[in-house]
Amino acid sequence: MLRLKQIFLVQYKNYLQSSFDFHSDVVGISGKNGKGKTNLLDAIYYSCFTRSYFTNLESLNVQFGQTGFRIEAVFEKDEKTYTVTTIYRGNKKEISVNGVPYEKFSQHIGKFPVVMIAPDDIELISGGSETRRKFIDTVLCQLDTEYMYQLLRYNKTIQQRNSLLKNYHRHPDDNLLDVLDNQLTIPAAFIFNRRNEFMHELLPRITSFYHQIAGTEDEPKIQYKSQLFHHSIGALLKENRQKDILLQRTSYGIHKDDIQVMLDNVPFRSIASQGQRKSLLFAFKLAEYQTLVAHVGYSLLLLDDVFEKLDEGRMNNLLQWVCIKNSGQVFITDTHRERLEKTFNTLGLSAQIIEP
C-alpha cells in the first residue's frame, strides 16, 4: 500500500508557504483556475519522480521573486513512513528520504510510483513518436533500474555520435564512429527487448480500458514499431552511415521507436473523433497505472482537469474504475466543488475535498 499523508510547499510555483493533509483514498482538489490545483498535483509528482511533470527548467518551479523552493512529502508505504524532501537553491538541488540524501536522483525513481494525466497529454495520441517513446520509458524506468541505466547510456552515446556527425565534414573520424556504434550495441538490444516484452503486456490492457471508457466496440489496432525487429543496431548504423553523415544525425535506432494505432486500417489520429481520442488517452494512462500496480503493488494516480475532457457517459465509466474498482490513492482536480461533491456522492464515496 502507498499513500501520501502530507505535503508541505515553500516557494513552489504559486505557493509561498502551504501544507495539506490527506486522509482519504480519493482526494478532490477544487478551486478556480490559477489557484494552484495543478501545481499541487505537480508537487506530488515531483516528490515521486524528482522533477516537474510540466517543465525541465527548475527556475519555472520557483515562485516569482524567490531563489529556490522546498517540497516535503510524507508517504506511508508498506506500513512505514517516508519523508521525501526536495530542496532547490539556485542551481543546486538536493533530494533526501528520511534525511538521507541521494547521490543520484535516478535512485529515487520507482520507489513511489506515480501516474499523471493532464490536458496536454492528448499529444500522446495526436503528436509525434517522441511523446509515445517517453510514455514507454516513464513506465519502464519506474519498474526496472537496469532499463533506466541502459536508456541513459544509449541517449548519452547518441548525443556523442550526433555531435561527431555534425562536425564530420571538418573533422572526419571513422574510428571514433566505429567505437560509438559499438557502444550502442548492448543498450540498444536491451532497450528493444525490454520494450517489446513490455508492450506485449501493456497493449491488451490499453484495448480493454478503451472499450470500458468509450463504451463502444471500436477495435483500434495497436502495435509496437521498431527498426530492430528486422535488423540489428550494428547493421542499421553501418548500412546508413553515409546517410547519417549527410543528415548530420543518427537516423536509425531505438530512438525512432513508436506505438502505432490504426482504426479500420487508417491511422487512428486521422479519423478518430475527439471522444475517441480522449478515451484512448485515458486507456493508455490507466494501462500504465495498472501495469505499475501489477508489478509493484501500488501507485498514486493524479488526474488533472479530467471533467472538461470527457462527456458524462465516458466520465462515469472512467471514474467507476478509478474510484471504485481501483484500490490506490487518487487525486482529482476540478474547478467546480459542487461537481466533485455530486460525483463522489453518486459513486457512494466518502472522499476528501480540499481547496488550495
Beta strands, then each sheet from edge to edge (+ up, - down):
strand 1: 2-12
strand 2: 15-21
strand 3: 26-30
strand 4: 68-77
strand 5: 80-89
strand 6: 92-97
strand 7: 100-101
strand 8: 114-117
strand 9: 221-225
strand 10: 258-263
strand 11: 266-267
strand 12: 300-303
strand 13: 330-334
strand 14: 352-354
sheet 1: 2+ 1- 4+ 5- 6+ 7-
sheet 2: 8+ 12+ 13+ 3+ 14+
sheet 3: 9+ 10- 11+
end
